Amino acid sequence: MGIYLLKVNILLALFYAFYRLFFSRDTFFAWRRILLMASYMMALCLPLLDVSAWMQEQDSLAQASDIYTQVLLPELIVSPIATSVFSFTNLLLVLWIAAMACLSVRFFLQLGSILHLGWSSESKTINDVKVKVLKNMDSPFSFFHWIFVNPKAQSEDSLAEVLIHEQAHARQWHSIDILFSELFTIFACFNPFAWLLKREVRINLEYLADEEVLDEGHENKAYQYHLLGLAYHKSMTTLSNNFNILPLKKRIKMMNKKRSNELKRFSYLLFLPLAGILMVACNLDSKPQKAEGEQTKTTAVATPQKAAKGNVKAQGKVYEVAEQMPVYPGGVQKLIEFLTENVKYPEAAMKKGIEGRVIVSFVVNTDGSVSDAKVVRSIHPLLDKEALRMVNSMPKWTPGKQNGQVVRVKYNVPISFKLK
């Protein structure tokens, strides 16, 4: 779960930077809306997509994956201070859950206030538009098909513009975007890019509604003056489409901006290769690396060891490297998590000051089970026993394949026990 959250937050930051760099200044507001919503969906979904099997078949991607894992995957070190690290991680988790709970309460209180206002307010038809009449001086706003307005708070011309603006919000279902961005921000509340992206969603929806008013033939300058006249009105809630909730300077500037060249629409297709590259990047740590020569420092990752000649058992030959290597459930990162969570420093070894690097070999069988675990580099029986216990407790892997047939593959797992 922790790795998934990390990937989601990193992806969101990258998508936000991509949007700001290429699209935050054009006037294709409908396309921008699609891109912003797609950014949320891709950030949530890409870490869940497993294309490691396809990557295994692509030589260039497999080579890139090997380089990535060799360089970036950390060495697994078991030490007495690991408990304090996990305690700090748990503290962060508690803080995140607490923040989500507070923001969720705020969200549902605001949602409840809007629903109560919608059910309790008087309905009225103005200029053939059904509205909910506000009794105070709150800013006009909409929520799905409800349009809230105080007819006495503005002039006839201003009211006509407000109704067109809010009808655009209602007709184009802008409330869905707002609720989705709000829920995502609750989920990623510690990520500043989640808040920034939510703001981009909100202001782009206002651009869309403003565009609708001007397309209806209302005079640009007069509409802007009406916006300024309503600027002092307070907003009802951040969950609704408020008429004046966002910076008017940006909206006025966008209204006066020259329309973007139509050819620039094709630049939105850049999102597709970006999403593809990030999908591959999310899977780079899902493919076990192939060993070349001696064991690398990436000791948390199981790497294949050269099998002894003639090492053939009833289940078949034990391979050093197969065309399709066995995969731990969830990929390499899940394997690291499993090792980190399951290996414990023996208390007796700690008291005696015993430390060192134990290497355990094992075989992933054709049914994915782990067998033949043995210590190939011993430090002390206490540490050897703990390392073997961990390996034997592994769940089933996805077995490897050679020439389309499942085969047995041998691995090494080095585990460093350090007291400092």
C-alpha positions, 0 to 999 in steps of 0.5 A: 500500500505504501509503495502504491501511495508513493507512486500515485503522488509522484505521478500526480506531480508529474501530470501537474507539471505536464499540464502547467508546462504545455496547456495552462495558457491555451483556450481549449477549455473542454480539452483541458477538462478532459486532460485534468480528469485523465491525470487523476485517473492515470495517477490512480490506475497506472501503479495497478497495471502490471505489464511486466510480462509484456516488458519481459518480451521486449529486449530494450525494455528488459535491458532498461529494467535490468539497469534500473533494478541494479542501480536503484533497489536498496540492500536489505539490512536487518538491524535492531533499529529497524523497529524505530523506523517502522514506528516512524512509518506507522506515525506517518500513516496515523497522521495521514489517516487523521488528516483524511478523517478531518477532511472527510468530515469537512467534505460531508458537512459541506455536502450536507449543507448544500443538500439541506439548502436545496431541499429547503429553499423556495423554487422559482422560475426566472427567465425560463430557468428553474432556480433555488432562491437564496434569502441572503447575499451569498454568491450565486452557485450551482450544484448538479442541476440546482442553481442557487441565486438571489434575484434581488442581489443583482441587476436584470442584465447581471442576473441573466449572465449569472443564469447562463453561467450557472446553467453551463455548470449544470448542463456540463455536469461540472459538479462531478469534476469538483467532487472527484478532485475534492475526494482525490485531494482528501486521499492525497492530502499531504501532496501539495500538487493535489491541491494545486491540481484541484485549483486548476480544475476549478478555474478551468470550469469557470473558464468554460462557464464564462465562455458560454456567457460570451458565446451567448452574445453578452458584451465582454466588458459589461460581464466583467464589470458585473463579475467585479460587482459580485466579488464581495459576496461570500461563497457558500461552499467549496463543493459548489460551482460558485460564480465568483469563488476564484481569482477574477483577475485570471478569469478576466485575463482569459476572457480577453485573451486571443483564441489559441491556434487550432493546430495546438489541439494536437499537442494534447496527444502528447498525453498518450506517450507520457502515460505510456512511459509512466506506465512502463516506469511503474513496472520497472521494479516488477521484473526480477533482474538477471544475475551477471557474475557476482552478487550485486548490492541489491540484496533485497532482490532475489537474483539467480545463481548459476546451478551446479552441473547436472542439478536435475531432480524429479521436477526437472532441470534447475535453470540459472536464467529462464526466458521468462523469469519467476515473478514474486506476487506483486513484483520486486517491490512487494518482495522487498516489503516481504523481506523487510517485514518478515526478517527479524534480528534474533535476540540471542544473536544481538546479545552476543554481538553476532552480525554478518551477511548470510546468503540463502539459495532456493528454487522456485518450482514449476508450481511457484512454490519455494523449495531446497532452501539452504545456506550457501554462505554461513555466519552463525547458526542463529542468523542462518536459521532466521534467514532460512525461516524467512525464505521458507515462509515465502508465498508461491511465485509465478513460475518461470518459463523456458520455450513456453514451458514452466521450469524450475529456477534457482535464486540467491537472497543475501541478507545483511544482519548489522547491529549498528 
